Amino acid sequence: MTQSFIVVGSLLGAACVFAVAASADTPTSQPGTAESGPPRIATSQPAQVDTAPAPKPADEPAGPKSLLRFNELSFDLGFEGAYDQHDTRFDISTPLRRRYRQSNRTRRFEETLGLHGSGVIVDERTLLFDAAGRWGLSQEWFRETRPGPDLRRDPHGDLLEYDFGLTLFPRGKLSATGYAQRLDSRIPRAFQPSLDRTRERYGGDVFFSDPRLPMRLSFEHIYDELSSRTGNLLDDERRGRDSFRYEATWQIDQRHSLRLEYEYDDRREQYSGSNTRFDTTRNYVTLNHILRFGDQGRSSWETLARFQDETGDLARDNVEVSTRLRLQHTDALATNYAAQFLRDSFQELSTRAWRGEAGLTHQLGDSLTTTVQLYGLRQNADGSSDFTEGGGLANVAFNRENRLGRFSANLSYNHVATDTNDGNRRGIVIAESVTFRDPLSSYLVHTDVDLVSLVITDANRSRTYLAGRDYTAVRLGRYTALRRVATGQITDRQTVLVSYTYQVFSDYDVTRDRIDWRVQQAFKCGLTPYYAASIQNESLDKPRYLSFRARNVNRHRVGATYRQKRWSLGLEYEYNDDAIDPYQALHFNGDVVLWQSARHQLDGKGTLSRFRFDGSDGLAAHDTTLLDLGTTYRYLLARNLEANAGALYRYEDDSLFGLTHGVDLTAALDWKIGHFSLRFEAEYDVLDLPDSRDDSASFWIKLKRDIPVLARRS
């Protein structure tokens, strides 16, 4: 914080000094104006030689050139106010079964002084800078009412934001950039209060520009803190990251390159106001070689070697060496060949895998594309089950224009045979991809999963999710079902990575065959009917192991969409005869531009789904209705006055899990007159779950008055 004050203080002092200097150096009169006399008139007399020095251009003031020059400099005065109200109610499971109520109120006022400037040091080829800062005082009042003593806090203080950037030798062979930022912002959440975000970031890059060997060296420090003004500690989160990166590309010629990357990464995470921490340090090296050859360089040979070493919580180490050869034999025929070795370690789990594959792609005209791919895989696990897998994929895609519009179809067949060895041990899965989709449960691929071994992260492995807070895991028969928690950090239709161990009872061989088929006709009138099907069959070569249950799937979807310039409608019937949780569903969706003009824009969208679950593996039969509605409105009252509004509504009625309501209303007004600007925002959220209800309302107002000292100039 002390360094931040020094940075902003230096900027303010420099701005004042050079603003005065800029005003003092400005000439009082310009050459060529009325005060300098009438223009010369050409005569027949011989021209006289003028030995006096030529006058200086109008944009170059007299005197020595300054080492520091501002292209833009301005101050601003600001005021911000905020009010938040959050009410929580939920049932407590006790013999008396009573209702718990909690209410939080927050008020905040901020008075700020800001500065923004940009310019050059020495000249445009040497150093460019851009700086912005904001400092002020803050007054806050927090009140919490709940059973027992009420809580009160008044943490008055000061605030500081800054954004500073430098570019050294921007046009040179060797250049560098540096930056330092501390910004406060908000993260909106559907049906829940927005989160306050404080992000500190600083670092730099050094570039070596060379057509043969370009290089880059960079360092970055990031600290993120999320908090809720409602006082809900489950929303608080702190994450930090320090990274160092080096990358270089040796461009041997136009078709031949070798690229090296090294990254050091140190991550620290304290999750959701708890004492649970995840700290990981990573060293990551990749070497990528690419050679293009043949006619127009359409054939290629690519080799990749990468090494990752991690220490700390949830550490994952891996080593990979792979090579892929693609041969373009003719304009219509291409083949590819690949080999891979991968060693993967996660916590106390370790696997080694060897994979080889070969395939071909044939293009018949512009309409028919055929692909065939064969592969073999051998995986060994330390202290766990080993398996051998082989299979193939054939895919045919057809796409062609006709007098009615465009017809397209896709047919694929996938065959997999898995042979598991060393039974009565543990199998290992690292980073299985799972997508959450309300109101469906997501199922892990393998059976008999050890629930205590589950580790779930986001797709980038930068956030770790906790059981009970973000998701629930339930055993349904031998399968494991995952469901997201509505108040957690996992959003609807988000994809996560899941690592776990599972039990293998004995040696067995499983064969899986799957066919996927889709056909559609897009008519010129805007109507597109379609049909899609997925059929999967699993079989075990040793039927005496009665504990095994095949995962057979028989899924069909038939529907149509109708699109026009300003609206569209869709209808689909879905039949999913899955061995785990079969269901039938009917889906409606639509979107419309209700009002569109130079000043108005009103859009609406909605989806309605009705599910009928047959029930299996101890899960009772149940019905679910899911309705999502949304609308956005934009109104340009004047050139400098604009209003925006949005609304989301979710209704979910499940005969087994209960009734859910979600409401999200937002509105904003932006008004700017000259150097004065006003922004007003309002937000209202409701999340009504079967056993709890959260209501929150928030209001923000922001006033700003710019005071230009030096207008922008080229």
HELIX and SHEET records of a PDB file:
HELIX    1   1 THR A    2  ASP A   25  1                                  24    
HELIX    2   2 ALA A   34  SER A   36  5                                   3    
HELIX    3   3 LEU A  233  ASP A  235  5                                   3    
HELIX    4   4 ASP A  295  GLY A  297  5                                   3    
HELIX    5   5 LEU A  451  SER A  453  5                                   3    
SHEET    1   A29 LEU A 151  ARG A 153  0                                        
SHEET    2   A29 LEU A 127  THR A 145 -1                                        
SHEET    3   A29 ARG A  98  ILE A 121 -1                                        
SHEET    4   A29 LEU A  68  ILE A  92 -1                                        
SHEET    5   A29 SER A 692  LEU A 710 -1                                        
SHEET    6   A29 PHE A 676  LEU A 689 -1                                        
SHEET    7   A29 GLY A 658  ILE A 673 -1                                        
SHEET    8   A29 LEU A 641  ASP A 654 -1                                        
SHEET    9   A29 HIS A 622  ALA A 638 -1                                        
SHEET   10   A29 HIS A 600  PHE A 613 -1                                        
SHEET   11   A29 TYR A 583  GLN A 596 -1                                        
SHEET   12   A29 TRP A 567  ASP A 578 -1                                        
SHEET   13   A29 VAL A 553  ARG A 563 -1                                        
SHEET   14   A29 LEU A 527  LEU A 540 -1                                        
SHEET   15   A29 TYR A 508  PHE A 523 -1                                        
SHEET   16   A29 GLY A 405  ASN A 421 -1                                        
SHEET   17   A29 ASP A 386  ASN A 402 -1                                        
SHEET   18   A29 LEU A 368  ALA A 381 -1                                        
SHEET   19   A29 LEU A 349  LEU A 364 -1                                        
SHEET   20   A29 LEU A 333  PHE A 346 -1                                        
SHEET   21   A29 ARG A 316  GLN A 328 -1                                        
SHEET   22   A29 SER A 299  GLY A 312 -1                                        
SHEET   23   A29 ARG A 277  PHE A 293 -1                                        
SHEET   24   A29 HIS A 256  GLN A 270 -1                                        
SHEET   25   A29 GLU A 237  ASP A 253 -1                                        
SHEET   26   A29 MET A 215  SER A 227 -1                                        
SHEET   27   A29 GLN A 192  PHE A 208 -1                                        
SHEET   28   A29 LEU A 174  ARG A 189 -1                                        
SHEET   29   A29 GLY A 157  LEU A 168 -1                                        
SHEET    1   B 4 ARG A 425  THR A 435  0                                        
SHEET    2   B 4 THR A 495  VAL A 504 -1                                        
SHEET    3   B 4 VAL A 455  ASP A 458 -1                                        
SHEET    4   B 4 THR A 464  TYR A 465 -1                                        
SHEET    1   C 3 SER A 442  TYR A 443  0                                        
SHEET    2   C 3 TYR A 479  ARG A 484 -1                                        
SHEET    3   C 3 TYR A 471  LEU A 476 -1                                        
END                                                                             
